[in-house]
Amino acid sequence: MDRHILANWIEEALKDLGGIGTVLAVNKHIWQHHQQELEASGDFFFKWQYEVRWAAHKLKEQGRLRLSARGKRGLWELV
């Protein structure tokens, strides 16, 4: 599995969550919608939640995601 696909899945999850969500809610969404792909991803399966954080960091660098200004830690928001 290409780790870059996770950036798309994060954006998909946040859109479904109204543009903002906790890291936990994003991970749950990804699991609910992509469980079979993750389970079939070999060794990637054992580190996918770490890779989600990496992908979120890249989205922040690109200006597509930010930590929410609403004051809650671990809250991601689409830009």
N, C-alpha and C positions, 0 to 999 in steps of 0.2 A: 504494500500500500504506500502511496506517495503521501508524505506528511503534509504536503501543501493542500490536500483535499480538506483537511480539517479546518482551514480558514473559511472555506465555503460552508462547511457544516456549522461553524460558529455563527456566521452571518445568518444562515437559514434559521438556526435556533433562536437567535435574538429577534429576528423578524417575527417569528411565530409567537414570541414572548412579548411582543409589543415594543421592540426596540431596546429593551433593557432587561437584564436578568443576572442572577447570581451565577457564579462559576458552577455551583452544584446544579442549578436548574439547566444550565447549558449542557453540562455533562449528561444529565438525565435525558434531555431531549435527544442528544446525539445517540445515546444508547438505545432509546426507544425507536429511533428511526433508522439506525444503521448497525444494529446489533449483528446481523448476519455478516455484513462486510467486515466488521471488526473481528468477529470470531474466526473468519477465514483469512485473516491477515498475517498469520504466522507469529513470529516473535513480536511484531508490532503490537499485537493484542495486549501484551504484558506491559506496555508503556504508553498506551494511547492517551491516558489522562495527562501524563506529563507532556506529551506532544501537543495536546490541546492548549496548554499554557504557552508553549513555544509559539504556536500559530497565533494565539492572541497577542503575544508580544510583537510579532511581525505585523499584525493588523494595526497595532498602536503606532508602530514606526511609519506605516503607510498613511496614517491619519484616518483610518476607517473605523477605528474602535478607540474608546477611551474609558478610563475608570470613571465611574459616575461621580458627578459633583454633588449627588444627593446625600453624601456623607456616610453611606454604608460601605464598609470594607468588603471587597470581593464582588462588587457590583459592576458589571460590564455594560456599556452602552454604545450603540451604533452611532456613528457621527453622520 
